[in-house]
Amino acid sequence: MRAHMPNPLMAALLLPALLTIGVVGAYAGTIYVCWDGSGDYLTIQEGIDAASDGDEVVVCDGTYTGPGNKDLDFHGKAITVRSANGPDNCVIDCEQRGRGFYFRSGETKASVMDGFTITGGHAGQGGAIYCSETSPTVLNCVISANVAVEGGGIYCSESSPTVVNCVIRDNSALFGNGGGGIYCFEGSPTFVNCVIAENTADFDT
């Protein structure tokens, strides 16, 4: 019985595809953040820092406060950072110091945040979310009770974020500078199925 010999041409064509599959499989993964120590990391920023492009960072239910759980920076990574069970169950409380998320390193639509309540933000620009020259994706979030000089909820400078299924309510811009809920400068954000209500620009604060 003669052994079957592989076709050298077919092997040469298949090798790059197999190597690509191997690389994707080696690097794409899920990282768990849990405040009680039951996950891979205790803070959200630690989870982001450990992630590589294509990874997903899943944040357990709870209220996240303090260093590592605010002023969160994707550092340009094409990753998804999401709550395990939606914004009613996962809160980022900035405690009136700092903001929820920074996007300032060229993030694209592949940089996704999904399913958080962001509250208690207090910053010069963007009490909850700050975007500069980026286009991240924001899904299923509640942005409430945040304060900034400009953009109490979201601040966009030369940015085009996509915001879907979000509630942006009860945020404030100080000194009447504008954009209690959203402030955009030379940007083209997209809002889909969002509630934007009861945001104020307060001249008296």
C-alpha positions in Angstrom: 0.0 0.0 0.0 1.5 3.3 -1.0 1.6 6.1 1.5 -0.2 9.4 0.5 2.2 12.2 0.1 1.0 15.8 0.8 0.8 18.2 -2.0 3.7 20.8 -1.4 1.8 23.6 -3.1 -1.3 23.0 -0.9 0.8 22.9 2.2 2.5 26.2 1.2 -1.0 27.8 0.8 -2.4 26.5 4.0 0.5 27.4 6.3 0.0 31.2 6.5 -3.7 30.7 7.2 -2.9 28.2 10.0 -0.3 30.5 11.5 -2.8 33.4 11.4 -5.4 31.2 13.2 -2.8 30.3 15.8 -1.9 33.9 16.4 -5.5 35.0 16.9 -6.2 32.1 19.1 -3.1 32.8 21.2 -3.9 36.4 21.9 -7.7 36.8 22.0 -9.1 36.1 25.4 -11.3 37.1 28.3 -10.1 38.9 31.4 -12.2 39.1 34.5 -12.2 42.0 36.9 -13.9 41.5 40.3 -13.7 43.8 43.3 -13.9 40.8 45.7 -10.8 39.0 44.3 -12.7 36.3 42.5 -11.5 37.5 39.0 -8.1 37.9 37.4 -7.7 41.5 38.6 -9.2 43.8 41.3 -9.4 47.1 39.3 -10.7 47.9 35.9 -7.5 49.6 34.8 -5.4 46.6 35.7 -7.7 44.5 33.4 -7.3 47.0 30.6 -3.5 47.2 31.0 -3.3 43.4 30.8 -5.5 43.2 27.6 -4.3 42.9 24.0 -6.2 43.9 20.8 -9.2 41.6 20.4 -9.5 40.8 24.1 -12.6 41.3 26.3 -12.4 42.7 29.8 -15.5 41.6 31.8 -16.3 43.6 35.0 -18.2 41.8 37.7 -21.3 43.3 39.4 -20.5 46.0 42.0 -19.7 49.6 42.6 -16.1 50.5 41.6 -14.3 53.4 43.3 -10.9 54.8 43.9 -7.6 54.6 41.9 -7.7 52.1 39.1 -11.5 52.4 38.7 -11.7 55.9 37.3 -9.8 57.9 34.7 -9.8 54.7 32.8 -7.5 54.8 29.7 -7.7 52.3 26.8 -4.2 53.4 25.6 -5.4 53.0 22.0 -6.3 49.3 22.4 -8.9 47.6 20.2 -10.6 45.8 23.1 -14.1 45.5 24.7 -14.6 46.5 28.3 -18.0 45.5 29.5 -20.0 44.8 32.6 -21.1 41.3 33.3 -24.8 42.2 33.8 -25.5 45.7 32.6 -25.5 49.2 34.0 -27.9 48.6 36.8 -25.5 46.1 38.3 -22.1 47.8 37.6 -21.4 51.3 38.7 -18.2 53.4 38.3 -18.5 56.1 41.0 -15.8 58.7 40.5 -16.6 60.3 43.9 -16.4 63.8 42.5 -12.7 63.4 41.6 -11.8 62.5 38.1 -13.8 61.1 35.3 -14.9 57.7 34.1 -13.1 57.1 30.8 -10.4 58.8 28.8 -10.2 58.1 25.0 -7.2 60.1 23.8 -4.9 57.6 22.0 -6.4 57.2 18.6 -9.1 54.6 19.6 -11.4 53.5 16.9 -14.8 51.8 16.8 -13.1 48.6 17.8 -12.5 50.2 21.3 -15.8 49.4 23.0 -17.2 50.2 26.5 -20.4 48.5 27.3 -22.9 48.4 30.1 -21.8 50.8 32.9 -23.3 53.4 35.0 -20.9 56.3 35.3 -21.6 58.8 38.1 -19.9 61.3 40.4 -17.5 62.5 37.7 -15.9 65.9 38.2 -13.4 67.2 35.7 -12.5 70.2 33.5 -13.8 68.5 30.4 -15.9 65.4 30.2 -17.2 64.5 33.6 -17.9 60.9 32.5 -16.2 60.4 29.2 -13.5 62.4 27.5 -12.7 61.9 23.8 -9.9 63.7 21.8 -9.2 62.7 18.2 -10.8 59.3 18.8 -13.8 57.3 17.6 -14.7 54.8 20.4 -18.0 52.9 20.7 -20.1 53.4 23.8 -23.0 51.0 24.4 -25.8 50.5 26.9 -24.5 53.0 29.5 -26.1 55.3 32.0 -24.2 58.6 32.4 -25.7 60.5 35.3 -24.8 63.1 37.9 -21.5 64.1 36.5 -20.0 67.6 36.4 -17.5 69.4 34.2 -16.7 72.9 33.0 -17.5 71.6 29.5 -19.4 68.4 28.7 -20.8 67.2 32.0 -21.5 63.9 30.5 -19.4 63.5 27.4 -16.8 65.8 25.9 -15.7 65.4 22.3 -12.9 67.2 20.6 -12.2 66.3 16.9 -13.8 63.0 17.7 -16.5 60.8 16.3 -17.7 58.3 18.9 -20.7 56.1 18.3 -23.1 56.1 21.3 -25.9 53.5 21.3 -28.7 52.7 23.8 -27.4 55.1 26.4 -29.1 57.4 29.0 -27.4 60.8 29.5 -29.3 62.5 32.3 -28.8 65.0 35.1 -25.3 66.1 34.2 -24.0 69.7 34.6 -21.6 72.1 32.9 -20.2 74.6 35.3 -20.4 78.4 34.8 -22.8 78.0 31.9 -20.0 77.0 29.5 -22.3 74.7 27.7 -22.9 71.1 27.1 -24.4 69.9 30.3 -24.9 66.6 28.8 -22.6 66.6 25.7 -20.1 69.1 24.4 -18.6 68.6 20.9 -15.9 70.7 19.2 -15.2 69.9 15.6 -16.5 66.3 16.0 -19.1 64.1 14.4 -20.5 61.9 17.1 -23.3 59.4 16.3 -26.1 58.8 18.8 -28.5 56.0 18.3 -31.6 55.2 20.5 -30.3 57.4 23.4 -32.1 59.4 26.0 -30.5 62.9 26.6 -32.5 64.8 29.2 -32.4 67.1 32.2 -28.8 68.2 31.8 -27.9 71.8 32.8 -25.4 74.5 32.3 -25.2 76.2 35.7 -24.1 79.9 35.8 -24.4 79.9 39.6 -22.2 77.0 40.6 
